Amino acid sequence: MANIKSAKKRIGVIQTKTNRNKRVKSHLKETLRSFETALEEGDKDKAKEALVSSEKKLQQAASKGTIHKNAADRKVSRLNARFAKAFNA
């Protein structure tokens, strides 16, 4: 357990950031799951809506540092490729 005031503050700050990151990652997983289910159902409109939502959530997470920018870009690229393969083939 920390004894110094600044160390105690850092523990609180770290806990706050950890909770926020967990919440953001949970929302990301939800949007990615909704995209997956829309693809499986073959619903193009629903899939497009989920794709746009997923892209937005990924970019927001990257801008806040929850995930790396390149990781977000890679995931967006792969989602777009899967969407194109499913509905433009």
Biopython code that builds the backbone (N, CA, C, O; Angstrom):
import numpy as np
from Bio.PDB.StructureBuilder import StructureBuilder

atoms = [
    (1, "MET", "N", (0.845, -1.185, 0.000)),
    (1, "MET", "CA", (0.000, 0.000, 0.000)),
    (1, "MET", "C", (0.885, 1.241, 0.000)),
    (1, "MET", "O", (1.897, 1.306, 0.697)),
    (2, "ALA", "N", (0.480, 2.212, -0.792)),
    (2, "ALA", "CA", (1.267, 3.443, -0.915)),
    (2, "ALA", "C", (1.145, 4.293, 0.355)),
    (2, "ALA", "O", (0.090, 4.348, 0.988)),
    (3, "ASN", "N", (2.245, 4.949, 0.706)),
    (3, "ASN", "CA", (2.254, 5.845, 1.856)),
    (3, "ASN", "C", (2.307, 7.310, 1.448)),
    (3, "ASN", "O", (1.827, 8.187, 2.166)),
    (4, "ILE", "N", (2.895, 7.562, 0.286)),
    (4, "ILE", "CA", (3.069, 8.940, -0.179)),
    (4, "ILE", "C", (1.791, 9.417, -0.853)),
    (4, "ILE", "O", (1.122, 8.670, -1.567)),
    (5, "LYS", "N", (1.470, 10.687, -0.603)),
    (5, "LYS", "CA", (0.221, 11.259, -1.108)),
    (5, "LYS", "C", (0.115, 11.152, -2.635)),
    (5, "LYS", "O", (-0.938, 10.784, -3.157)),
    (6, "SER", "N", (1.188, 11.468, -3.342)),
    (6, "SER", "CA", (1.150, 11.425, -4.809)),
    (6, "SER", "C", (0.969, 9.994, -5.323)),
    (6, "SER", "O", (0.316, 9.780, -6.344)),
    (7, "ALA", "N", (1.541, 9.022, -4.624)),
    (7, "ALA", "CA", (1.396, 7.623, -5.012)),
    (7, "ALA", "C", (-0.042, 7.160, -4.813)),
    (7, "ALA", "O", (-0.581, 6.403, -5.621)),
    (8, "LYS", "N", (-0.657, 7.627, -3.723)),
    (8, "LYS", "CA", (-2.069, 7.292, -3.485)),
    (8, "LYS", "C", (-2.947, 7.873, -4.580)),
    (8, "LYS", "O", (-3.890, 7.226, -5.036)),
    (9, "LYS", "N", (-2.637, 9.098, -5.004)),
    (9, "LYS", "CA", (-3.388, 9.737, -6.073)),
    (9, "LYS", "C", (-3.235, 8.950, -7.385)),
    (9, "LYS", "O", (-4.208, 8.745, -8.110)),
    (10, "ARG", "N", (-2.009, 8.516, -7.677)),
    (10, "ARG", "CA", (-1.759, 7.757, -8.904)),
    (10, "ARG", "C", (-2.561, 6.464, -8.920)),
    (10, "ARG", "O", (-3.059, 6.057, -9.970)),
    (11, "ILE", "N", (-2.692, 5.812, -7.767)),
    (11, "ILE", "CA", (-3.484, 4.585, -7.690)),
    (11, "ILE", "C", (-4.928, 4.873, -8.107)),
    (11, "ILE", "O", (-5.529, 4.101, -8.854)),
    (12, "GLY", "N", (-5.477, 5.983, -7.622)),
    (12, "GLY", "CA", (-6.833, 6.360, -7.994)),
    (12, "GLY", "C", (-6.970, 6.690, -9.466)),
    (12, "GLY", "O", (-7.947, 6.306, -10.109)),
    (13, "VAL", "N", (-5.993, 7.401, -9.998)),
    (13, "VAL", "CA", (-6.015, 7.776, -11.412)),
    (13, "VAL", "C", (-5.929, 6.537, -12.301)),
    (13, "VAL", "O", (-6.646, 6.416, -13.294)),
    (14, "ILE", "N", (-5.042, 5.622, -11.925)),
    (14, "ILE", "CA", (-4.880, 4.390, -12.693)),
    (14, "ILE", "C", (-6.173, 3.581, -12.683)),
    (14, "ILE", "O", (-6.574, 3.033, -13.710)),
    (15, "GLN", "N", (-6.819, 3.507, -11.535)),
    (15, "GLN", "CA", (-8.081, 2.761, -11.434)),
    (15, "GLN", "C", (-9.154, 3.380, -12.324)),
    (15, "GLN", "O", (-9.900, 2.663, -12.992)),
    (16, "THR", "N", (-9.233, 4.713, -12.335)),
    (16, "THR", "CA", (-10.205, 5.415, -13.171)),
    (16, "THR", "C", (-9.958, 5.123, -14.647)),
    (16, "THR", "O", (-10.892, 4.833, -15.395)),
    (17, "LYS", "N", (-8.692, 5.200, -15.062)),
    (17, "LYS", "CA", (-8.349, 4.939, -16.468)),
    (17, "LYS", "C", (-8.612, 3.487, -16.838)),
    (17, "LYS", "O", (-9.085, 3.202, -17.938)),
    (18, "THR", "N", (-8.311, 2.569, -15.928)),
    (18, "THR", "CA", (-8.546, 1.150, -16.181)),
    (18, "THR", "C", (-10.031, 0.892, -16.397)),
    (18, "THR", "O", (-10.408, 0.168, -17.318)),
    (19, "ASN", "N", (-10.870, 1.475, -15.558)),
    (19, "ASN", "CA", (-12.316, 1.294, -15.697)),
    (19, "ASN", "C", (-12.815, 1.848, -17.013)),
    (19, "ASN", "O", (-13.653, 1.234, -17.674)),
    (20, "ARG", "N", (-12.293, 3.031, -17.404)),
    (20, "ARG", "CA", (-12.718, 3.636, -18.664)),
    (20, "ARG", "C", (-12.302, 2.760, -19.844)),
    (20, "ARG", "O", (-13.089, 2.542, -20.765)),
    (21, "ASN", "N", (-11.074, 2.261, -19.816)),
    (21, "ASN", "CA", (-10.589, 1.409, -20.906)),
    (21, "ASN", "C", (-11.401, 0.127, -21.013)),
    (21, "ASN", "O", (-11.698, -0.327, -22.118)),
    (22, "LYS", "N", (-11.763, -0.463, -19.875)),
    (22, "LYS", "CA", (-12.589, -1.673, -19.893)),
    (22, "LYS", "C", (-13.949, -1.393, -20.514)),
    (22, "LYS", "O", (-14.461, -2.189, -21.301)),
    (23, "ARG", "N", (-14.531, -0.250, -20.152)),
    (23, "ARG", "CA", (-15.831, 0.130, -20.692)),
    (23, "ARG", "C", (-15.755, 0.342, -22.208)),
    (23, "ARG", "O", (-16.622, -0.120, -22.949)),
    (24, "VAL", "N", (-14.724, 1.036, -22.657)),
    (24, "VAL", "CA", (-14.558, 1.303, -24.084)),
    (24, "VAL", "C", (-14.364, 0.006, -24.856)),
    (24, "VAL", "O", (-14.971, -0.183, -25.910)),
    (25, "LYS", "N", (-13.520, -0.897, -24.340)),
    (25, "LYS", "CA", (-13.273, -2.166, -25.014)),
    (25, "LYS", "C", (-14.533, -3.028, -25.057)),
    (25, "LYS", "O", (-14.764, -3.755, -26.024)),
    (26, "SER", "N", (-15.336, -2.941, -24.010)),
    (26, "SER", "CA", (-16.594, -3.681, -23.984)),
    (26, "SER", "C", (-17.536, -3.173, -25.070)),
    (26, "SER", "O", (-18.171, -3.966, -25.765)),
    (27, "HIS", "N", (-17.629, -1.852, -25.216)),
    (27, "HIS", "CA", (-18.470, -1.276, -26.264)),
    (27, "HIS", "C", (-17.952, -1.654, -27.648)),
    (27, "HIS", "O", (-18.738, -1.904, -28.562)),
    (28, "LEU", "N", (-16.647, -1.694, -27.799)),
    (28, "LEU", "CA", (-16.056, -2.111, -29.070)),
    (28, "LEU", "C", (-16.468, -3.538, -29.417)),
    (28, "LEU", "O", (-16.868, -3.822, -30.546)),
    (29, "LYS", "N", (-16.366, -4.419, -28.448)),
    (29, "LYS", "CA", (-16.726, -5.810, -28.689)),
    (29, "LYS", "C", (-18.202, -5.941, -29.065)),
    (29, "LYS", "O", (-18.558, -6.750, -29.921)),
    (30, "GLU", "N", (-19.051, -5.150, -28.427)),
    (30, "GLU", "CA", (-20.478, -5.188, -28.739)),
    (30, "GLU", "C", (-20.736, -4.774, -30.181)),
    (30, "GLU", "O", (-21.495, -5.434, -30.891)),
    (31, "THR", "N", (-20.106, -3.682, -30.618)),
    (31, "THR", "CA", (-20.335, -3.218, -31.982)),
    (31, "THR", "C", (-19.769, -4.199, -32.999)),
    (31, "THR", "O", (-20.370, -4.419, -34.051)),
    (32, "LEU", "N", (-18.610, -4.792, -32.692)),
    (32, "LEU", "CA", (-18.037, -5.778, -33.607)),
    (32, "LEU", "C", (-18.907, -7.024, -33.684)),
    (32, "LEU", "O", (-19.046, -7.624, -34.750)),
    (33, "ARG", "N", (-19.494, -7.415, -32.551)),
    (33, "ARG", "CA", (-20.410, -8.563, -32.558)),
    (33, "ARG", "C", (-21.657, -8.269, -33.386)),
    (33, "ARG", "O", (-22.150, -9.144, -34.098)),
    (34, "SER", "N", (-22.166, -7.049, -33.296)),
    (34, "SER", "CA", (-23.357, -6.704, -34.077)),
    (34, "SER", "C", (-23.043, -6.744, -35.572)),
    (34, "SER", "O", (-23.890, -7.126, -36.378)),
    (35, "PHE", "N", (-21.823, -6.348, -35.938)),
    (35, "PHE", "CA", (-21.405, -6.437, -37.341)),
    (35, "PHE", "C", (-21.333, -7.895, -37.784)),
    (35, "PHE", "O", (-21.782, -8.244, -38.876)),
    (36, "GLU", "N", (-20.764, -8.743, -36.925)),
    (36, "GLU", "CA", (-20.650, -10.175, -37.234)),
    (36, "GLU", "C", (-22.028, -10.796, -37.459)),
    (36, "GLU", "O", (-22.231, -11.530, -38.426)),
    (37, "THR", "N", (-22.960, -10.503, -36.574)),
    (37, "THR", "CA", (-24.293, -11.100, -36.708)),
    (37, "THR", "C", (-24.999, -10.593, -37.954)),
    (37, "THR", "O", (-25.713, -11.352, -38.610)),
    (38, "ALA", "N", (-24.812, -9.323, -38.290)),
    (38, "ALA", "CA", (-25.430, -8.778, -39.500)),
    (38, "ALA", "C", (-24.853, -9.453, -40.743)),
    (38, "ALA", "O", (-25.586, -9.727, -41.693)),
    (39, "LEU", "N", (-23.555, -9.720, -40.745)),
    (39, "LEU", "CA", (-22.942, -10.421, -41.876)),
    (39, "LEU", "C", (-23.490, -11.835, -41.994)),
    (39, "LEU", "O", (-23.794, -12.299, -43.093)),
    (40, "GLU", "N", (-23.618, -12.522, -40.853)),
    (40, "GLU", "CA", (-24.121, -13.898, -40.873)),
    (40, "GLU", "C", (-25.554, -13.961, -41.366)),
    (40, "GLU", "O", (-25.940, -14.897, -42.065)),
    (41, "GLU", "N", (-26.347, -12.951, -40.995)),
    (41, "GLU", "CA", (-27.740, -12.912, -41.436)),
    (41, "GLU", "C", (-27.862, -12.489, -42.890)),
    (41, "GLU", "O", (-28.883, -12.744, -43.529)),
    (42, "GLY", "N", (-26.828, -11.846, -43.414)),
    (42, "GLY", "CA", (-26.871, -11.385, -44.795)),
    (42, "GLY", "C", (-27.646, -10.094, -44.976)),
    (42, "GLY", "O", (-28.051, -9.763, -46.091)),
    (43, "ASP", "N", (-27.852, -9.369, -43.904)),
    (43, "ASP", "CA", (-28.601, -8.104, -43.942)),
    (43, "ASP", "C", (-27.636, -6.959, -44.255)),
    (43, "ASP", "O", (-26.885, -6.510, -43.389)),
    (44, "LYS", "N", (-27.668, -6.498, -45.501)),
    (44, "LYS", "CA", (-26.698, -5.496, -45.952)),
    (44, "LYS", "C", (-26.867, -4.158, -45.224)),
    (44, "LYS", "O", (-25.877, -3.551, -44.816)),
    (45, "ASP", "N", (-28.107, -3.696, -45.058)),
    (45, "ASP", "CA", (-28.335, -2.402, -44.406)),
    (45, "ASP", "C", (-27.877, -2.422, -42.949)),
    (45, "ASP", "O", (-27.225, -1.493, -42.471)),
    (46, "LYS", "N", (-28.231, -3.494, -42.265)),
    (46, "LYS", "CA", (-27.843, -3.635, -40.864)),
    (46, "LYS", "C", (-26.318, -3.744, -40.735)),
    (46, "LYS", "O", (-25.721, -3.188, -39.813)),
    (47, "ALA", "N", (-25.702, -4.468, -41.670)),
    (47, "ALA", "CA", (-24.250, -4.634, -41.646)),
    (47, "ALA", "C", (-23.546, -3.306, -41.913)),
    (47, "ALA", "O", (-22.539, -2.998, -41.276)),
    (48, "LYS", "N", (-24.069, -2.525, -42.844)),
    (48, "LYS", "CA", (-23.462, -1.226, -43.152)),
    (48, "LYS", "C", (-23.550, -0.299, -41.942)),
    (48, "LYS", "O", (-22.590, 0.396, -41.609)),
    (49, "GLU", "N", (-24.710, -0.298, -41.290)),
    (49, "GLU", "CA", (-24.901, 0.523, -40.092)),
    (49, "GLU", "C", (-23.934, 0.097, -38.979)),
    (49, "GLU", "O", (-23.342, 0.941, -38.307)),
    (50, "ALA", "N", (-23.782, -1.210, -38.795)),
    (50, "ALA", "CA", (-22.870, -1.728, -37.775)),
    (50, "ALA", "C", (-21.421, -1.430, -38.143)),
    (50, "ALA", "O", (-20.593, -1.187, -37.266)),
    (51, "LEU", "N", (-21.114, -1.449, -39.438)),
    (51, "LEU", "CA", (-19.760, -1.139, -39.898)),
    (51, "LEU", "C", (-19.408, 0.303, -39.584)),
    (51, "LEU", "O", (-18.320, 0.578, -39.077)),
    (52, "VAL", "N", (-20.308, 1.221, -39.875)),
    (52, "VAL", "CA", (-20.075, 2.637, -39.597)),
    (52, "VAL", "C", (-19.906, 2.858, -38.092)),
    (52, "VAL", "O", (-19.019, 3.595, -37.661)),
    (53, "SER", "N", (-20.753, 2.224, -37.310)),
    (53, "SER", "CA", (-20.680, 2.343, -35.856)),
    (53, "SER", "C", (-19.354, 1.784, -35.325)),
    (53, "SER", "O", (-18.725, 2.376, -34.447)),
    (54, "SER", "N", (-18.944, 0.643, -35.869)),
    (54, "SER", "CA", (-17.694, 0.020, -35.436)),
    (54, "SER", "C", (-16.494, 0.903, -35.770)),
    (54, "SER", "O", (-15.587, 1.070, -34.956)),
    (55, "GLU", "N", (-16.502, 1.465, -36.977)),
    (55, "GLU", "CA", (-15.403, 2.352, -37.375)),
    (55, "GLU", "C", (-15.301, 3.535, -36.425)),
    (55, "GLU", "O", (-14.208, 3.907, -35.999)),
    (56, "LYS", "N", (-16.442, 4.122, -36.097)),
    (56, "LYS", "CA", (-16.454, 5.284, -35.204)),
    (56, "LYS", "C", (-15.905, 4.909, -33.830)),
    (56, "LYS", "O", (-15.063, 5.620, -33.281)),
    (57, "LYS", "N", (-16.378, 3.799, -33.279)),
    (57, "LYS", "CA", (-15.929, 3.377, -31.952)),
    (57, "LYS", "C", (-14.430, 3.059, -31.949)),
    (57, "LYS", "O", (-13.726, 3.388, -30.994)),
    (58, "LEU", "N", (-13.944, 2.420, -33.015)),
    (58, "LEU", "CA", (-12.528, 2.100, -33.099)),
    (58, "LEU", "C", (-11.670, 3.362, -33.153)),
    (58, "LEU", "O", (-10.641, 3.446, -32.482)),
    (59, "GLN", "N", (-12.089, 4.335, -33.945)),
    (59, "GLN", "CA", (-11.322, 5.574, -34.051)),
    (59, "GLN", "C", (-11.354, 6.361, -32.739)),
    (59, "GLN", "O", (-10.358, 6.976, -32.357)),
    (60, "GLN", "N", (-12.487, 6.340, -32.058)),
    (60, "GLN", "CA", (-12.576, 7.018, -30.763)),
    (60, "GLN", "C", (-11.646, 6.357, -29.749)),
    (60, "GLN", "O", (-10.954, 7.042, -28.996)),
    (61, "ALA", "N", (-11.633, 5.029, -29.730)),
    (61, "ALA", "CA", (-10.764, 4.310, -28.805)),
    (61, "ALA", "C", (-9.296, 4.603, -29.110)),
    (61, "ALA", "O", (-8.484, 4.739, -28.195)),
    (62, "ALA", "N", (-8.961, 4.699, -30.386)),
    (62, "ALA", "CA", (-7.583, 4.994, -30.772)),
    (62, "ALA", "C", (-7.198, 6.417, -30.387)),
    (62, "ALA", "O", (-6.072, 6.662, -29.954)),
    (63, "SER", "N", (-8.117, 7.346, -30.542)),
    (63, "SER", "CA", (-7.792, 8.741, -30.234)),
    (63, "SER", "C", (-7.575, 8.947, -28.738)),
    (63, "SER", "O", (-6.829, 9.840, -28.337)),
    (64, "LYS", "N", (-8.215, 8.137, -27.921)),
    (64, "LYS", "CA", (-8.052, 8.243, -26.469)),
    (64, "LYS", "C", (-6.909, 7.376, -25.950)),
    (64, "LYS", "O", (-6.579, 7.427, -24.765)),
    (65, "GLY", "N", (-6.303, 6.580, -26.833)),
    (65, "GLY", "CA", (-5.171, 5.759, -26.422)),
    (65, "GLY", "C", (-5.544, 4.417, -25.831)),
    (65, "GLY", "O", (-4.681, 3.718, -25.301)),
    (66, "THR", "N", (-6.809, 4.041, -25.908)),
    (66, "THR", "CA", (-7.223, 2.740, -25.382)),
    (66, "THR", "C", (-6.628, 1.618, -26.223)),
    (66, "THR", "O", (-6.153, 0.615, -25.690)),
    (67, "ILE", "N", (-6.659, 1.796, -27.542)),
    (67, "ILE", "CA", (-5.978, 0.870, -28.442)),
    (67, "ILE", "C", (-5.063, 1.694, -29.337)),
    (67, "ILE", "O", (-5.243, 2.905, -29.470)),
    (68, "HIS", "N", (-4.096, 1.049, -29.942)),
    (68, "HIS", "CA", (-3.148, 1.754, -30.798)),
    (68, "HIS", "C", (-3.827, 2.188, -32.095)),
    (68, "HIS", "O", (-4.716, 1.502, -32.600)),
    (69, "LYS", "N", (-3.404, 3.324, -32.627)),
    (69, "LYS", "CA", (-3.991, 3.872, -33.852)),
    (69, "LYS", "C", (-3.874, 2.888, -35.018)),
    (69, "LYS", "O", (-4.827, 2.691, -35.772)),
    (70, "ASN", "N", (-2.702, 2.276, -35.156)),
    (70, "ASN", "CA", (-2.515, 1.324, -36.254)),
    (70, "ASN", "C", (-3.393, 0.089, -36.090)),
    (70, "ASN", "O", (-3.857, -0.476, -37.080)),
    (71, "ALA", "N", (-3.622, -0.330, -34.862)),
    (71, "ALA", "CA", (-4.496, -1.479, -34.609)),
    (71, "ALA", "C", (-5.925, -1.142, -35.012)),
    (71, "ALA", "O", (-6.619, -1.968, -35.604)),
    (72, "ALA", "N", (-6.362, 0.070, -34.691)),
    (72, "ALA", "CA", (-7.706, 0.504, -35.069)),
    (72, "ALA", "C", (-7.832, 0.568, -36.587)),
    (72, "ALA", "O", (-8.823, 0.100, -37.148)),
    (73, "ASP", "N", (-6.839, 1.141, -37.249)),
    (73, "ASP", "CA", (-6.858, 1.236, -38.715)),
    (73, "ASP", "C", (-6.877, -0.147, -39.356)),
    (73, "ASP", "O", (-7.584, -0.373, -40.338)),
    (74, "ARG", "N", (-6.098, -1.072, -38.797)),
    (74, "ARG", "CA", (-6.052, -2.432, -39.331)),
    (74, "ARG", "C", (-7.407, -3.115, -39.196)),
    (74, "ARG", "O", (-7.866, -3.790, -40.117)),
    (75, "LYS", "N", (-8.047, -2.935, -38.034)),
    (75, "LYS", "CA", (-9.348, -3.559, -37.819)),
    (75, "LYS", "C", (-10.404, -2.972, -38.746)),
    (75, "LYS", "O", (-11.242, -3.701, -39.277)),
    (76, "VAL", "N", (-10.367, -1.654, -38.941)),
    (76, "VAL", "CA", (-11.316, -0.996, -39.845)),
    (76, "VAL", "C", (-11.122, -1.526, -41.258)),
    (76, "VAL", "O", (-12.094, -1.820, -41.954)),
    (77, "SER", "N", (-9.872, -1.648, -41.680)),
    (77, "SER", "CA", (-9.567, -2.149, -43.012)),
    (77, "SER", "C", (-10.109, -3.568, -43.200)),
    (77, "SER", "O", (-10.684, -3.888, -44.240)),
    (78, "ARG", "N", (-9.923, -4.398, -42.202)),
    (78, "ARG", "CA", (-10.391, -5.782, -42.297)),
    (78, "ARG", "C", (-11.911, -5.860, -42.286)),
    (78, "ARG", "O", (-12.495, -6.696, -42.975)),
    (79, "LEU", "N", (-12.558, -4.990, -41.507)),
    (79, "LEU", "CA", (-14.022, -4.967, -41.498)),
    (79, "LEU", "C", (-14.553, -4.559, -42.870)),
    (79, "LEU", "O", (-15.494, -5.164, -43.382)),
    (80, "ASN", "N", (-13.945, -3.528, -43.463)),
    (80, "ASN", "CA", (-14.372, -3.077, -44.789)),
    (80, "ASN", "C", (-14.162, -4.161, -45.834)),
    (80, "ASN", "O", (-15.000, -4.337, -46.719)),
    (81, "ALA", "N", (-13.058, -4.888, -45.744)),
    (81, "ALA", "CA", (-12.776, -5.968, -46.690)),
    (81, "ALA", "C", (-13.814, -7.081, -46.553)),
    (81, "ALA", "O", (-14.286, -7.621, -47.554)),
    (82, "ARG", "N", (-14.165, -7.421, -45.325)),
    (82, "ARG", "CA", (-15.170, -8.473, -45.105)),
    (82, "ARG", "C", (-16.535, -8.048, -45.614)),
    (82, "ARG", "O", (-17.276, -8.852, -46.180)),
    (83, "PHE", "N", (-16.864, -6.761, -45.406)),
    (83, "PHE", "CA", (-18.143, -6.251, -45.894)),
    (83, "PHE", "C", (-18.176, -6.313, -47.419)),
    (83, "PHE", "O", (-19.165, -6.758, -48.002)),
    (84, "ALA", "N", (-17.108, -5.871, -48.059)),
    (84, "ALA", "CA", (-17.041, -5.862, -49.514)),
    (84, "ALA", "C", (-17.116, -7.284, -50.074)),
    (84, "ALA", "O", (-17.797, -7.534, -51.068)),
    (85, "LYS", "N", (-16.421, -8.194, -49.432)),
    (85, "LYS", "CA", (-16.417, -9.593, -49.896)),
    (85, "LYS", "C", (-17.804, -10.213, -49.774)),
    (85, "LYS", "O", (-18.226, -10.980, -50.640)),
    (86, "ALA", "N", (-18.508, -9.880, -48.700)),
    (86, "ALA", "CA", (-19.824, -10.470, -48.444)),
    (86, "ALA", "C", (-20.905, -9.929, -49.379)),
    (86, "ALA", "O", (-21.793, -10.666, -49.809)),
    (87, "PHE", "N", (-20.819, -8.631, -49.689)),
    (87, "PHE", "CA", (-21.947, -8.030, -50.418)),
    (87, "PHE", "C", (-21.628, -7.546, -51.832)),
    (87, "PHE", "O", (-22.544, -7.195, -52.575)),
    (88, "ASN", "N", (-20.363, -7.520, -52.218)),
    (88, "ASN", "CA", (-20.019, -7.091, -53.565)),
    (88, "ASN", "C", (-19.567, -8.235, -54.451)),
    (88, "ASN", "O", (-19.193, -8.032, -55.606)),
    (89, "ALA", "N", (-19.606, -9.440, -53.898)),
    (89, "ALA", "CA", (-19.133, -10.603, -54.665)),
    (89, "ALA", "C", (-20.185, -11.125, -55.615)),
    (89, "ALA", "O", (-19.943, -12.098, -56.330)),
]
sb = StructureBuilder()
sb.init_structure("model")
sb.init_model(0)
sb.init_chain("A")
sb.init_seg("    ")
for serial, (resi, resn, name, xyz) in enumerate(atoms, 1):
    if name == "N":
        sb.init_residue(resn, " ", resi, " ")
    sb.init_atom(name, np.array(xyz, "f"), 0.0, 1.0, " ", f" {name:<3s}", serial, name[0])
structure = sb.get_structure()
